[in-house]
Amino acid sequence: MARSLFFIVTIFLLFFSYSENLTAQNKYPNVRGKYSYDLESKEVFDKLAGIPLSSKYGQVKSVKFIYQLEKERLFFMNSLWYPYHYSFCKYLLHYSGSLHDFNKENYQEGRADRAFLLGTLNYFASSDKFILEISVADEMSRDDVVLLYSKVKEGFLLEKELYLFLNNQRLVESFRGEKEVPIITAEEIYGDQQYQALNKKVAYGYLKKIAVDTFKMEQVGVKDLLLFNGSPNDIPLIAGLITTDFQTPLSHINVLCQNRGTPIMAWKRAWESKFFNEFEGELVRFEVKQDTFSMEKADETEAEKFWRKGRKKSKTVLKVDAESKGLWKMESLCFKDIDLVGGKAAHFAELSKVETEEFLEAPIPEGAFAIPFYYYLQHIKACGAIPLVEKVSEKDLSPQEASELLDSIRTLIYSHQVDTNLIREVEEMICNTSPSNRMRFRSSTNAEDVKGFNGAGLYASKTGILGDEVKTIEKAIKKVWASTWGDRAFQERSYFQIDSRSVAMGILVHRSFPDEAANGVCITSNLYRDNVNGFVFNVQLGEESIVKPEPGVSCDQFICYSDSPYEFYTDKDIVEYISLSSLNEGRPIMTTEEILSTTRYLLAVKKHFFDLYEGAKDEGASFSDFALDVEFKLEETSRKLYIKQARLFERAD
């Protein structure tokens, strides 16, 4: 009986194996089943191709390949069968080691234990280019890169140019001045892109085409889907966004869309495309996907159902400590003091506690202290704004009526004198703690930089200079307080069902930075690959804005993998470039060591905040996916690192 069963199972397995191979042969008749020795046509490439493991670029198909050194054989892998090099080598080339062994041996600098040279052939549809890329973690020598390119070129039978992608500084330096191998750089690839999926979501809305130079915030509402010929500096709550300008992942409007769950895409030809003409003014269903988008006419019933699903049903009343007076130094504050000094100041206080072997003192701006809610609340009471605050919070006001009331509230705040005792205390604190008379007064509300509500760009930050007759301390304080009642701040809070009567404004104060070598933003998670280490950076020269760039200005975009706990990454200095700044002559703004040092410190910051956020402690929470949005600067002369802000980075469902 046992022998019969064994015989039946054996026959079944043989038949299954034969059927599997036969199916592959029938499905891919020109590629010998699971691989091909060459690419004789674009059709063969397409049959082998899969989706890249990283979504850093759009409209890309990839075929992985392996050059077996001992037998001098090249394999173009079928990505549907084998999405990873290791699985192909293990099951078809009989590699016997573990994944750890494979990575250690075949991504090293020399050939001591190498059995394979590994790479990927990418096809970029927008530019119609085939581009060879090796892993940014691969320390393959220049000679072996050239060898691998030549072998792939032999098997690449299409009548197309084959480019070599230099995705890190080691390769850029190694191939500087190269003439025999066609080279392509990150900025060239990025510049060739036509489509960019920024927030892959679905929305219903009425399509409106608006020239960006005529755009006014009050023109549109939450049910409008906007198409711009360029990029607006700011957007109110809308249904969806299409621009003709590419955005960095950390641009202001992209972060807003991420936090709100708003679909956003960039397509360079969108404005002149006739596709959108039939939809203009119509109610549509809009979806952003990785390599494309869809738009179709929708009916009001399904749209109303979608809109209702996305709204909170009950209002949130925020906690406020209205009694605590005095100025608060960072060492006296912590994460739990959001109801005393606001989210920005409370997070900044936690930043001041993060020290490492490399940074024996937290690299935060000097002279930092916080003005608590008490003084703001006393000021709006004394200036007579409370009745207007109550009135504007009523539900039955039109947008125009609300805007007029908000303007009146701001006017009352501006016109009333700030408590002279507070001004005196602030001036004394600056004299006693700051190395500079030039101070930055930054908004810090209980509806800002908090879990569930980012509040990016809603409130003002102003510079005040001790002893200056124009940029006075009092003016800076009043402008920050008044920004609590900006039109967009009020509208956004209302949309998220936050009771504005419970919103209070604190102020974070620290030295200003008139001279910057660079400014940057980092997301402490890999935005392009799930469950993979890597911090995503955007860096720009000097004080040029990252979040609100001028038209046509690009910044350095790169991923640093020094946060990884695995020696495969930590033993190497891995910085993967996606684009380079248009303002720095094609060279990186930060040195590799500056990037690695910043990443190491931000890893410590991430660990600190991961322990603070109660939700991150839940069973099954992923540290690699937990993310902060961190702003930093390098000082002009010293290039000293300063961490300006850290807040939770959330993507709305």
RAPE-V422112 format. One record per residue. N is the residue number from 0. PSI is psi in whole degrees, -180 to 180 (NA if undefined). D_FIRST is the distance of its C-alpha to the first C-alpha in Angstrom with 2 decimals. Layout:
n=N psi=PSI d_first=D_FIRST
n=N psi=PSI d_first=D_FIRST
This chain:
n=0 psi=-45 d_first=0.00
n=1 psi=-41 d_first=3.83
n=2 psi=-40 d_first=5.44
n=3 psi=-43 d_first=5.06
n=4 psi=-43 d_first=6.19
n=5 psi=-41 d_first=8.58
n=6 psi=-43 d_first=9.79
n=7 psi=-45 d_first=10.57
n=8 psi=-41 d_first=12.32
n=9 psi=-46 d_first=14.13
n=10 psi=-43 d_first=15.38
n=11 psi=-45 d_first=16.50
n=12 psi=-41 d_first=18.36
n=13 psi=-43 d_first=19.99
n=14 psi=-42 d_first=21.04
n=15 psi=-43 d_first=22.36
n=16 psi=-43 d_first=24.27
n=17 psi=-44 d_first=25.70
n=18 psi=-40 d_first=26.65
n=19 psi=-47 d_first=28.24
n=20 psi=-38 d_first=30.31
n=21 psi=-41 d_first=31.17
n=22 psi=-44 d_first=32.33
n=23 psi=-41 d_first=34.44
n=24 psi=-41 d_first=35.87
n=25 psi=-37 d_first=36.76
n=26 psi=-35 d_first=38.25
n=27 psi=69 d_first=40.09
n=28 psi=-23 d_first=40.67
n=29 psi=2 d_first=43.50
n=30 psi=17 d_first=41.98
n=31 psi=44 d_first=38.96
n=32 psi=-102 d_first=36.52
n=33 psi=-2 d_first=36.69
n=34 psi=172 d_first=39.97
n=35 psi=149 d_first=42.96
n=36 psi=-18 d_first=45.16
n=37 psi=172 d_first=48.23
n=38 psi=98 d_first=49.71
n=39 psi=-14 d_first=51.22
n=40 psi=166 d_first=52.26
n=41 psi=-31 d_first=52.59
n=42 psi=-40 d_first=49.77
n=43 psi=-44 d_first=47.37
n=44 psi=-47 d_first=48.60
n=45 psi=-35 d_first=48.07
n=46 psi=-26 d_first=44.47
n=47 psi=-21 d_first=43.72
n=48 psi=152 d_first=45.90
n=49 psi=-174 d_first=45.15
n=50 psi=135 d_first=47.28
n=51 psi=149 d_first=48.90
n=52 psi=-27 d_first=47.67
n=53 psi=141 d_first=51.31
n=54 psi=29 d_first=53.49
n=55 psi=-26 d_first=56.77
n=56 psi=156 d_first=57.68
n=57 psi=164 d_first=57.07
n=58 psi=51 d_first=56.11
n=59 psi=138 d_first=54.07
n=60 psi=147 d_first=50.89
n=61 psi=143 d_first=49.19
n=62 psi=122 d_first=47.07
n=63 psi=151 d_first=45.97
n=64 psi=158 d_first=46.14
n=65 psi=132 d_first=45.30
n=66 psi=115 d_first=47.08
n=67 psi=112 d_first=45.04
n=68 psi=-47 d_first=47.75
n=69 psi=-44 d_first=46.21
n=70 psi=0 d_first=45.16
n=71 psi=50 d_first=47.97
n=72 psi=141 d_first=45.78
n=73 psi=134 d_first=46.41
n=74 psi=126 d_first=43.78
n=75 psi=116 d_first=44.71
n=76 psi=147 d_first=41.77
n=77 psi=111 d_first=40.37
n=78 psi=-19 d_first=41.26
n=79 psi=-32 d_first=38.88
n=80 psi=-43 d_first=35.97
n=81 psi=93 d_first=37.67
n=82 psi=-13 d_first=40.51
n=83 psi=148 d_first=40.94
n=84 psi=-41 d_first=41.63
n=85 psi=-45 d_first=39.27
n=86 psi=-37 d_first=36.12
n=87 psi=-47 d_first=36.99
n=88 psi=-35 d_first=37.67
n=89 psi=-46 d_first=34.52
n=90 psi=-25 d_first=32.01
n=91 psi=-31 d_first=33.85
n=92 psi=5 d_first=36.14
n=93 psi=36 d_first=33.79
n=94 psi=132 d_first=36.27
n=95 psi=-10 d_first=34.69
n=96 psi=175 d_first=37.17
n=97 psi=172 d_first=37.38
n=98 psi=-40 d_first=39.45
n=99 psi=-46 d_first=42.21
n=100 psi=-43 d_first=42.24
n=101 psi=-48 d_first=42.24
n=102 psi=-42 d_first=45.21
n=103 psi=-40 d_first=47.11
n=104 psi=-39 d_first=46.77
n=105 psi=9 d_first=47.24
n=106 psi=15 d_first=50.04
n=107 psi=172 d_first=52.29
n=108 psi=-47 d_first=55.72
n=109 psi=-163 d_first=55.16
n=110 psi=16 d_first=52.50
n=111 psi=-47 d_first=51.59
n=112 psi=6 d_first=47.93
n=113 psi=135 d_first=47.83
n=114 psi=-22 d_first=45.18
n=115 psi=150 d_first=46.00
n=116 psi=129 d_first=48.98
n=117 psi=147 d_first=48.06
n=118 psi=-178 d_first=49.87
n=119 psi=139 d_first=50.00
n=120 psi=115 d_first=51.75
n=121 psi=139 d_first=53.31
n=122 psi=120 d_first=54.88
n=123 psi=108 d_first=57.71
n=124 psi=-36 d_first=58.36
n=125 psi=-32 d_first=61.78
n=126 psi=-3 d_first=63.21
n=127 psi=47 d_first=60.94
n=128 psi=142 d_first=60.28
n=129 psi=128 d_first=57.35
n=130 psi=125 d_first=57.45
n=131 psi=135 d_first=55.51
n=132 psi=136 d_first=54.91
n=133 psi=160 d_first=53.44
n=134 psi=142 d_first=52.41
n=135 psi=-19 d_first=55.40
n=136 psi=-7 d_first=53.57
n=137 psi=126 d_first=53.18
n=138 psi=26 d_first=55.82
n=139 psi=136 d_first=55.39
n=140 psi=161 d_first=58.53
n=141 psi=-42 d_first=60.97
n=142 psi=-39 d_first=60.22
n=143 psi=-32 d_first=56.48
n=144 psi=-44 d_first=57.24
n=145 psi=-41 d_first=59.37
n=146 psi=-48 d_first=56.69
n=147 psi=-43 d_first=54.05
n=148 psi=-44 d_first=56.51
n=149 psi=-37 d_first=57.23
n=150 psi=-41 d_first=53.57
n=151 psi=-39 d_first=52.94
n=152 psi=-38 d_first=56.16
n=153 psi=-38 d_first=54.94
n=154 psi=-4 d_first=51.85
n=155 psi=96 d_first=53.86
n=156 psi=5 d_first=55.01
n=157 psi=152 d_first=56.62
n=158 psi=63 d_first=60.39
n=159 psi=155 d_first=60.82
n=160 psi=144 d_first=62.15
n=161 psi=120 d_first=59.59
n=162 psi=153 d_first=60.93
n=163 psi=125 d_first=60.09
n=164 psi=124 d_first=60.17
n=165 psi=98 d_first=61.94
n=166 psi=6 d_first=60.47
n=167 psi=167 d_first=61.97
n=168 psi=-30 d_first=65.18
n=169 psi=-45 d_first=63.70
n=170 psi=-39 d_first=62.87
n=171 psi=-46 d_first=66.17
n=172 psi=-38 d_first=68.11
n=173 psi=-34 d_first=66.04
n=174 psi=15 d_first=66.64
n=175 psi=127 d_first=70.20
n=176 psi=4 d_first=72.23
n=177 psi=135 d_first=69.19
n=178 psi=-23 d_first=70.14
n=179 psi=-35 d_first=67.36
n=180 psi=125 d_first=64.48
n=181 psi=120 d_first=65.11
n=182 psi=144 d_first=65.01
n=183 psi=140 d_first=64.59
n=184 psi=170 d_first=65.26
n=185 psi=-42 d_first=64.18
n=186 psi=-31 d_first=67.47
n=187 psi=-43 d_first=67.18
n=188 psi=-46 d_first=63.68
n=189 psi=-40 d_first=64.81
n=190 psi=-27 d_first=67.95
n=191 psi=-16 d_first=66.03
n=192 psi=142 d_first=63.88
n=193 psi=-28 d_first=64.79
n=194 psi=139 d_first=62.47
n=195 psi=119 d_first=61.65
n=196 psi=115 d_first=59.42
n=197 psi=-42 d_first=60.81
n=198 psi=106 d_first=59.39
n=199 psi=89 d_first=56.47
n=200 psi=174 d_first=57.20
n=201 psi=145 d_first=57.99
n=202 psi=159 d_first=61.39
n=203 psi=138 d_first=63.58
n=204 psi=172 d_first=67.24
n=205 psi=120 d_first=70.31
n=206 psi=128 d_first=70.61
n=207 psi=129 d_first=73.94
n=208 psi=124 d_first=75.16
n=209 psi=126 d_first=77.66
n=210 psi=129 d_first=79.63
n=211 psi=-30 d_first=79.08
n=212 psi=-7 d_first=82.82
n=213 psi=1 d_first=83.72
n=214 psi=134 d_first=80.98
n=215 psi=137 d_first=82.07
n=216 psi=-36 d_first=79.71
n=217 psi=-5 d_first=81.29
n=218 psi=-23 d_first=80.45
n=219 psi=164 d_first=76.83
n=220 psi=-173 d_first=74.66
n=221 psi=-15 d_first=71.11
n=222 psi=13 d_first=70.10
n=223 psi=137 d_first=71.24
n=224 psi=119 d_first=69.10
n=225 psi=137 d_first=71.34
n=226 psi=119 d_first=71.54
n=227 psi=148 d_first=73.94
n=228 psi=67 d_first=75.44
n=229 psi=-157 d_first=75.02
n=230 psi=126 d_first=74.17
n=231 psi=154 d_first=76.04
n=232 psi=-24 d_first=76.81
n=233 psi=158 d_first=75.68
n=234 psi=144 d_first=74.08
n=235 psi=-172 d_first=74.26
n=236 psi=122 d_first=71.31
n=237 psi=173 d_first=70.01
n=238 psi=-39 d_first=66.93
n=239 psi=167 d_first=66.01
n=240 psi=133 d_first=67.58
n=241 psi=127 d_first=67.68
n=242 psi=163 d_first=69.84
n=243 psi=-7 d_first=70.73
n=244 psi=138 d_first=70.89
n=245 psi=149 d_first=67.90
n=246 psi=146 d_first=67.57
n=247 psi=155 d_first=66.43
n=248 psi=-23 d_first=63.66
n=249 psi=15 d_first=66.30
n=250 psi=156 d_first=69.17
n=251 psi=-49 d_first=70.91
n=252 psi=-30 d_first=69.92
n=253 psi=-42 d_first=66.27
n=254 psi=-41 d_first=66.05
n=255 psi=-46 d_first=67.68
n=256 psi=-38 d_first=65.13
n=257 psi=-45 d_first=62.23
n=258 psi=-33 d_first=63.64
n=259 psi=-14 d_first=64.33
n=260 psi=26 d_first=61.11
n=261 psi=127 d_first=63.22
n=262 psi=137 d_first=61.69
n=263 psi=137 d_first=63.65
n=264 psi=161 d_first=63.40
n=265 psi=134 d_first=65.70
n=266 psi=117 d_first=66.13
n=267 psi=-25 d_first=69.08
n=268 psi=9 d_first=69.75
n=269 psi=-40 d_first=69.39
n=270 psi=-42 d_first=73.12
n=271 psi=-5 d_first=73.91
n=272 psi=132 d_first=70.64
n=273 psi=-14 d_first=71.29
n=274 psi=-40 d_first=67.87
n=275 psi=-12 d_first=69.33
n=276 psi=-42 d_first=72.39
n=277 psi=-16 d_first=70.77
n=278 psi=-10 d_first=69.51
n=279 psi=127 d_first=72.75
n=280 psi=-7 d_first=73.90
n=281 psi=156 d_first=70.76
n=282 psi=126 d_first=68.16
n=283 psi=159 d_first=64.95
n=284 psi=126 d_first=61.45
n=285 psi=131 d_first=61.20
n=286 psi=131 d_first=58.13
n=287 psi=127 d_first=58.07
n=288 psi=171 d_first=54.93
n=289 psi=-45 d_first=54.27
n=290 psi=-2 d_first=55.25
n=291 psi=-174 d_first=57.08
n=292 psi=165 d_first=58.46
n=293 psi=148 d_first=58.64
n=294 psi=130 d_first=61.57
n=295 psi=153 d_first=61.86
n=296 psi=144 d_first=64.26
n=297 psi=161 d_first=63.35
n=298 psi=160 d_first=64.68
n=299 psi=-31 d_first=66.45
n=300 psi=-50 d_first=63.98
n=301 psi=-33 d_first=61.03
n=302 psi=-45 d_first=63.41
n=303 psi=-38 d_first=64.85
n=304 psi=-42 d_first=61.39
n=305 psi=-45 d_first=60.56
n=306 psi=-41 d_first=63.89
n=307 psi=-37 d_first=63.59
n=308 psi=-30 d_first=60.15
n=309 psi=-3 d_first=61.60
n=310 psi=139 d_first=64.52
n=311 psi=147 d_first=64.75
n=312 psi=-28 d_first=66.02
n=313 psi=153 d_first=68.01
n=314 psi=149 d_first=70.58
n=315 psi=125 d_first=70.13
n=316 psi=122 d_first=73.07
n=317 psi=151 d_first=73.22
n=318 psi=141 d_first=74.26
n=319 psi=127 d_first=77.69
n=320 psi=105 d_first=79.57
n=321 psi=5 d_first=83.12
n=322 psi=-28 d_first=84.92
n=323 psi=126 d_first=84.19
n=324 psi=-173 d_first=87.02
n=325 psi=169 d_first=87.78
n=326 psi=143 d_first=86.18
n=327 psi=122 d_first=82.78
n=328 psi=160 d_first=81.77
n=329 psi=-35 d_first=78.15
n=330 psi=-15 d_first=77.57
n=331 psi=-3 d_first=78.48
n=332 psi=163 d_first=75.94
n=333 psi=-178 d_first=72.17
n=334 psi=-33 d_first=69.35
n=335 psi=-1 d_first=70.14
n=336 psi=25 d_first=73.73
n=337 psi=-35 d_first=73.02
n=338 psi=-1 d_first=75.05
n=339 psi=-47 d_first=77.96
n=340 psi=-2 d_first=78.20
n=341 psi=167 d_first=75.54
n=342 psi=-41 d_first=72.26
n=343 psi=-46 d_first=73.66
n=344 psi=-39 d_first=75.75
n=345 psi=-42 d_first=73.05
n=346 psi=-39 d_first=70.53
n=347 psi=-38 d_first=73.24
n=348 psi=-39 d_first=73.84
n=349 psi=-36 d_first=70.20
n=350 psi=-37 d_first=70.53
n=351 psi=-15 d_first=73.44
n=352 psi=-9 d_first=71.13
n=353 psi=108 d_first=68.63
n=354 psi=151 d_first=69.55
n=355 psi=176 d_first=67.61
n=356 psi=-32 d_first=68.32
n=357 psi=-35 d_first=69.55
n=358 psi=92 d_first=71.50
n=359 psi=-19 d_first=73.21
n=360 psi=141 d_first=74.93
n=361 psi=130 d_first=73.29
n=362 psi=68 d_first=74.47
n=363 psi=158 d_first=76.01
n=364 psi=141 d_first=79.52
n=365 psi=164 d_first=82.24
n=366 psi=28 d_first=84.46
n=367 psi=138 d_first=81.83
n=368 psi=169 d_first=82.57
n=369 psi=142 d_first=81.94
n=370 psi=119 d_first=84.31
n=371 psi=175 d_first=82.70
n=372 psi=-30 d_first=82.65
n=373 psi=-46 d_first=85.68
n=374 psi=-36 d_first=88.24
n=375 psi=-46 d_first=86.75
n=376 psi=-38 d_first=86.67
n=377 psi=-37 d_first=90.27
n=378 psi=-46 d_first=91.33
n=379 psi=-25 d_first=89.94
n=380 psi=-46 d_first=91.50
n=381 psi=-32 d_first=94.87
n=382 psi=-4 d_first=94.98
n=383 psi=20 d_first=94.41
n=384 psi=-16 d_first=91.05
n=385 psi=-47 d_first=89.20
n=386 psi=-36 d_first=90.36
n=387 psi=-35 d_first=89.22
n=388 psi=-43 d_first=85.85
n=389 psi=-43 d_first=85.42
n=390 psi=-42 d_first=86.53
n=391 psi=-19 d_first=84.33
n=392 psi=-5 d_first=81.28
n=393 psi=153 d_first=81.84
n=394 psi=-25 d_first=79.41
n=395 psi=18 d_first=81.92
n=396 psi=141 d_first=83.57
n=397 psi=160 d_first=83.42
n=398 psi=-38 d_first=82.41
n=399 psi=-44 d_first=86.08
n=400 psi=-42 d_first=87.29
n=401 psi=-43 d_first=84.72
n=402 psi=-41 d_first=85.72
n=403 psi=-40 d_first=89.41
n=404 psi=-41 d_first=88.72
n=405 psi=-40 d_first=86.61
n=406 psi=-39 d_first=89.45
n=407 psi=-38 d_first=91.88
n=408 psi=-46 d_first=89.71
n=409 psi=-40 d_first=89.59
n=410 psi=-42 d_first=93.37
n=411 psi=-41 d_first=94.05
n=412 psi=-43 d_first=91.90
n=413 psi=-41 d_first=93.71
n=414 psi=-19 d_first=97.18
n=415 psi=138 d_first=97.00
n=416 psi=138 d_first=97.82
n=417 psi=145 d_first=95.08
n=418 psi=120 d_first=95.85
n=419 psi=-30 d_first=98.15
n=420 psi=-38 d_first=96.70
n=421 psi=-46 d_first=93.24
n=422 psi=-43 d_first=94.72
n=423 psi=-43 d_first=96.50
n=424 psi=-41 d_first=93.35
n=425 psi=-45 d_first=91.34
n=426 psi=-39 d_first=94.07
n=427 psi=-41 d_first=94.27
n=428 psi=-42 d_first=90.50
n=429 psi=-46 d_first=90.58
n=430 psi=-37 d_first=93.48
n=431 psi=-23 d_first=91.77
n=432 psi=-20 d_first=88.21
n=433 psi=140 d_first=88.07
n=434 psi=-3 d_first=89.03
n=435 psi=149 d_first=90.04
n=436 psi=-14 d_first=92.33
n=437 psi=113 d_first=90.19
n=438 psi=150 d_first=87.49
n=439 psi=125 d_first=84.66
n=440 psi=113 d_first=84.46
n=441 psi=137 d_first=80.97
n=442 psi=144 d_first=79.74
n=443 psi=86 d_first=77.44
n=444 psi=171 d_first=76.72
n=445 psi=3 d_first=74.24
n=446 psi=55 d_first=72.93
n=447 psi=135 d_first=72.16
n=448 psi=35 d_first=69.51
n=449 psi=160 d_first=67.58
n=450 psi=127 d_first=63.98
n=451 psi=-11 d_first=63.62
n=452 psi=107 d_first=66.98
n=453 psi=-49 d_first=67.87
n=454 psi=20 d_first=71.39
n=455 psi=127 d_first=71.67
n=456 psi=5 d_first=75.10
n=457 psi=-29 d_first=76.38
n=458 psi=170 d_first=79.06
n=459 psi=152 d_first=81.76
n=460 psi=137 d_first=82.33
n=461 psi=156 d_first=85.88
n=462 psi=133 d_first=87.87
n=463 psi=138 d_first=90.75
n=464 psi=123 d_first=93.17
n=465 psi=123 d_first=95.14
n=466 psi=-4 d_first=98.85
n=467 psi=140 d_first=98.36
n=468 psi=-15 d_first=100.53
n=469 psi=-60 d_first=98.19
n=470 psi=73 d_first=94.61
n=471 psi=161 d_first=95.40
n=472 psi=-42 d_first=93.03
n=473 psi=-44 d_first=94.00
n=474 psi=-43 d_first=93.20
n=475 psi=-44 d_first=89.76
n=476 psi=-47 d_first=88.93
n=477 psi=-37 d_first=90.20
n=478 psi=-37 d_first=88.31
n=479 psi=-46 d_first=85.02
n=480 psi=-45 d_first=85.72
n=481 psi=-29 d_first=86.76
n=482 psi=-13 d_first=83.54
n=483 psi=-30 d_first=81.73
n=484 psi=31 d_first=83.20
n=485 psi=151 d_first=82.50
n=486 psi=-48 d_first=81.51
n=487 psi=-35 d_first=78.05
n=488 psi=-44 d_first=77.32
n=489 psi=-44 d_first=78.25
n=490 psi=-42 d_first=76.27
n=491 psi=-41 d_first=73.11
n=492 psi=-40 d_first=73.33
n=493 psi=-42 d_first=73.93
n=494 psi=-38 d_first=70.89
n=495 psi=12 d_first=68.71
n=496 psi=40 d_first=70.38
n=497 psi=126 d_first=72.17
n=498 psi=109 d_first=75.35
n=499 psi=-19 d_first=78.01
n=500 psi=-19 d_first=80.35
n=501 psi=5 d_first=78.07
n=502 psi=134 d_first=78.04
n=503 psi=150 d_first=80.13
n=504 psi=118 d_first=81.05
n=505 psi=176 d_first=81.14
n=506 psi=128 d_first=82.08
n=507 psi=129 d_first=80.55
n=508 psi=134 d_first=83.29
n=509 psi=172 d_first=83.02
n=510 psi=148 d_first=84.80
n=511 psi=165 d_first=84.74
n=512 psi=89 d_first=83.61
n=513 psi=-25 d_first=86.24
n=514 psi=115 d_first=84.88
n=515 psi=133 d_first=81.20
n=516 psi=-35 d_first=79.60
n=517 psi=154 d_first=76.45
n=518 psi=148 d_first=74.84
n=519 psi=165 d_first=71.17
n=520 psi=139 d_first=68.45
n=521 psi=135 d_first=64.97
n=522 psi=122 d_first=61.88
n=523 psi=50 d_first=59.78
n=524 psi=159 d_first=56.47
n=525 psi=109 d_first=54.97
n=526 psi=-13 d_first=55.95
n=527 psi=-15 d_first=54.03
n=528 psi=125 d_first=50.54
n=529 psi=144 d_first=48.82
n=530 psi=29 d_first=47.57
n=531 psi=138 d_first=49.18
n=532 psi=166 d_first=52.17
n=533 psi=130 d_first=55.54
n=534 psi=134 d_first=59.00
n=535 psi=126 d_first=60.73
n=536 psi=144 d_first=64.45
n=537 psi=126 d_first=67.34
n=538 psi=139 d_first=70.51
n=539 psi=157 d_first=73.91
n=540 psi=137 d_first=77.13
n=541 psi=-133 d_first=79.90
n=542 psi=8 d_first=80.35
n=543 psi=135 d_first=79.00
n=544 psi=137 d_first=76.82
n=545 psi=-44 d_first=73.05
n=546 psi=-26 d_first=72.55
n=547 psi=70 d_first=75.37
n=548 psi=155 d_first=75.75
n=549 psi=153 d_first=78.47
n=550 psi=132 d_first=77.39
n=551 psi=-1 d_first=75.79
n=552 psi=125 d_first=75.49
n=553 psi=162 d_first=72.09
n=554 psi=172 d_first=71.09
n=555 psi=127 d_first=68.78
n=556 psi=127 d_first=65.23
n=557 psi=164 d_first=62.66
n=558 psi=130 d_first=59.60
n=559 psi=134 d_first=59.69
n=560 psi=16 d_first=56.47
n=561 psi=-5 d_first=58.09
n=562 psi=-9 d_first=56.78
n=563 psi=142 d_first=53.24
n=564 psi=-3 d_first=51.88
n=565 psi=137 d_first=49.84
n=566 psi=-25 d_first=51.40
n=567 psi=-35 d_first=50.28
n=568 psi=-43 d_first=53.16
n=569 psi=-24 d_first=55.46
n=570 psi=-2 d_first=56.01
n=571 psi=153 d_first=57.38
n=572 psi=88 d_first=60.34
n=573 psi=114 d_first=58.66
n=574 psi=115 d_first=60.87
n=575 psi=116 d_first=59.61
n=576 psi=137 d_first=62.45
n=577 psi=-38 d_first=62.16
n=578 psi=163 d_first=65.89
n=579 psi=154 d_first=69.21
n=580 psi=140 d_first=72.49
n=581 psi=-3 d_first=74.93
n=582 psi=1 d_first=77.74
n=583 psi=29 d_first=76.89
n=584 psi=38 d_first=77.06
n=585 psi=14 d_first=73.33
n=586 psi=148 d_first=72.86
n=587 psi=144 d_first=70.96
n=588 psi=-41 d_first=73.20
n=589 psi=146 d_first=71.54
n=590 psi=162 d_first=70.73
n=591 psi=-42 d_first=67.18
n=592 psi=-37 d_first=68.19
n=593 psi=-40 d_first=69.82
n=594 psi=-46 d_first=66.65
n=595 psi=-42 d_first=64.44
n=596 psi=-44 d_first=66.91
n=597 psi=-43 d_first=67.09
n=598 psi=-42 d_first=63.32
n=599 psi=-42 d_first=62.98
n=600 psi=-42 d_first=65.57
n=601 psi=-26 d_first=64.11
n=602 psi=-41 d_first=60.72
n=603 psi=-39 d_first=62.55
n=604 psi=-43 d_first=64.16
n=605 psi=-44 d_first=60.82
n=606 psi=-40 d_first=59.36
n=607 psi=-48 d_first=62.50
n=608 psi=-29 d_first=62.31
n=609 psi=-39 d_first=58.54
n=610 psi=-25 d_first=59.20
n=611 psi=-39 d_first=62.10
n=612 psi=116 d_first=60.44
n=613 psi=-38 d_first=58.73
n=614 psi=-28 d_first=56.24
n=615 psi=-17 d_first=55.07
n=616 psi=-8 d_first=53.96
n=617 psi=147 d_first=51.47
n=618 psi=132 d_first=47.90
n=619 psi=-5 d_first=46.23
n=620 psi=139 d_first=49.60
n=621 psi=120 d_first=49.51
n=622 psi=-38 d_first=52.31
n=623 psi=-32 d_first=51.92
n=624 psi=-16 d_first=52.50
n=625 psi=131 d_first=55.37
n=626 psi=142 d_first=58.51
n=627 psi=151 d_first=62.25
n=628 psi=110 d_first=64.95
n=629 psi=131 d_first=67.33
n=630 psi=138 d_first=70.73
n=631 psi=167 d_first=72.36
n=632 psi=155 d_first=75.33
n=633 psi=125 d_first=76.54
n=634 psi=148 d_first=80.22
n=635 psi=-58 d_first=82.41
n=636 psi=-51 d_first=84.01
n=637 psi=-20 d_first=81.62
n=638 psi=30 d_first=78.38
n=639 psi=139 d_first=77.49
n=640 psi=134 d_first=74.51
n=641 psi=127 d_first=75.27
n=642 psi=121 d_first=72.67
n=643 psi=-33 d_first=74.39
n=644 psi=146 d_first=71.85
n=645 psi=128 d_first=68.26
n=646 psi=161 d_first=66.71
n=647 psi=134 d_first=63.29
n=648 psi=115 d_first=61.82
n=649 psi=146 d_first=60.04
n=650 psi=125 d_first=58.68
n=651 psi=144 d_first=59.09
n=652 psi=NA d_first=56.07
